[in-house]
Amino acid sequence: MPRLKDKNIIRIWNGLFFLVLLVFWRFYYINHLLQKEQMQLFLITADYLKEHLAVQGGLAIYLGEFITQFFLNKWLASGIVSALLTLFVFGIQKVLKAVSGKEIYMLSFLPAIGYHFMLFDRYYKLAGLVAVTLSVWSLVLFLQVKKANWRTALGFILMILNYWFLGGAFILFALSAVLIEFQLKFKPEQKYQASRSLLTVLLVYIVPAVLIPIYVQHFIVIDHLLSAYFSRVFYQFSFLMPTPVVLILISLPLLLLIYGWLPEKWVNSFYAGWGVLLFATLFLISVKLPNFTEEKEMHFDNLVRERNWEKIIDLAETDPPTGEQAKLAISLALAKTGQMSTLLFHFNPEPNDFFIPFNIRGMAPLIANEPYYYLGLVNYSKMLCIETMESTPDKSMPVRAVKRVVENYIIDGQYKLAERYLWYLERTLFYRKWAANAKQYLYNDEKVNTHPEWGKLRKQRVHDDFYFQYKRNDLALVSLLRSDQQNKMAYEYLMSWYLLRKDFDEFLKYLPLVNTFDYKEIPRVFQEALAYIATLYEEVPEGLKQFPVSAAVQQQLKRYAQSFQQGGSNQPEEMKRLFGTTYWYYVHFTDFENE
């Protein structure tokens, strides 16, 4: 059987690398990519492009945002990221082949694997991957010129272009160009002409690389020195430069050193072993390093954005979450499907699951506004969205927050402000149709009132003034009920709020309102609470008798009481197995005490 050519083997490894990445990003970490799309607002305007090109690294940021806008589709998002990482590898391989003359170089996968790991962190930008990939391919162009003087002149021009358009990636280009010239100088058998003077090489690449950012910082773009060198391409917090970014920038220069002097027999003898080792490392770290807890939270958040309430409940039944965003998503899904008063205690609820506290010094999570919006507290929903837009680390405008702000302004009748934000959405690729439809509702109260969602929420808005307190959200819920006594969602949130805090007095105070809603019978959770409250009295008060408890609930309470008295009080796990979805289990086996 004839031996495969080295070039074909490399193609097989590259294809395998792409497929491994595609599977990982599509099926195991896709929600991180979907969130990147929600956290930006890419405008298709000449001014938006000009604003980016006016700063160093702006083209890379622009291209990164342009690509990210397509992350609405899961396959497209995972495919684009996988293709960029593979293109990064392929460019490195072409540079190494041109300089060393060797065909097999498995270590060329290391920089892309490193950037793959960096993208696990939501604060690393896709623009950085675009920048280093284009920088590597500019080196491929650089190596097309075989004459030393012409190559040096082209290298100087490319380094300036790298700096202004690709930001900190120019460091990778400059260091690599210097090392390439050094290797050509000491390996005269190469087909390229070497530069006559190494001093010329240093003056052409190193000196400008040091001085140009300082000049730009003082006279063109006023910014701190770190950003002048590394730009804002890689990390959302520009005043930090994480070590992984530095390692990526010096990765190709290090590979040039390794492959420039590595014996030929080492390279050709162990390429299969290197490949297996690298891919085993890729697999193991992709299992251990990612923040799958955060990915799970993002999954629930994205389902809320899609309004896929049934999927949220199904997912929670098979894989119960513990994070605050996911638990908020479950409670909201239960309320939106009318199941909060029947299934609340199936998902290990806690008193603070309904709302995420607002931290005025940080960015509000995108999901934080959702329950306020659907309840009818549109002003607080609006405030959280605006706070999100104002607090993003890189001063971007999350498109999800912008859309919700528009909805809130339309519901509130603040059409001029809604129009201002619609201007942005009209200049996007994928939200312009939504914006065009929303624009039809401006200055038309009758049309808004007939909208299936906005009209309902306008009716549910609070008409009273009240002091908003996160720890007393029940006051806001009561205000909602006073404004609209048919706000069933607010009622179920209110009653569940009191039950989770074991505040039976307030629960009983608002229980009579249950008859104003379209319940066929008193909801299961309410019945369990009533049955338990009745056991606290020697004789059941007349007021409780008007709220019937079914025979099934009474029989289950008897079984629960027997188990509890026969040692179950000391066996929480066994009681959870038998009665974990009941209110009685919650009352006895949670530590929360009503404040």
Secondary structure, 3 states (H helix, E strand, C coil): CCCCCHHHHHHHHHHHHHHHHHHHHHHCCHHHHHHHHHCCCCCCCHHHHHHHHCCCCHHHHHHHHHHHCCCCCHHHHHHHHHHHHHHHHHHHHHHHHHHHCCCCCHHHHHHHHHHHHHCCCCCECHHHHHHHHHHHHHHHHHCCCCCHHHHHHHHHHHHHHHHHHHCCHHHHHHHHHHHHHHHHHHCCCCCCCCCCCHHHHHHHHHHHHHHHHHHHHHHCCCCCHHHHHHCCCCECCCCCCCHHHHHHHHHHHHHHHHHHHCCHHHHHHCHHHHHHHHHHHHHHHHHHCCCHHHHHHHHHHHHHHHCCHHHHHHHHHHCCCCCHHHHHHHHHHHHHCCCHHHHHHHCCCCCCCCCCCCCCCCCCCHHHHHHHHHHCCHHHHHHHHHHHHHHCCCCCCCHHHHHHHHHHHHHHCCHHHHHHHHHHHCCCCCCHHHHHHHHCCCCCHHHHHCCCCHHHHHHHCCCCCCCCCHHHHHHHHHHHHHHCCCCHHHHHHHHHHHHHCCCHHHHHHHHHHHHHCCCCCCCHHHHHHHHHHHCCCCCCCHHHHCCCCCHHHHHHHHHHHHHHHCCHHHCHHHHHHHHCCCHHHHHHHCCCCCC
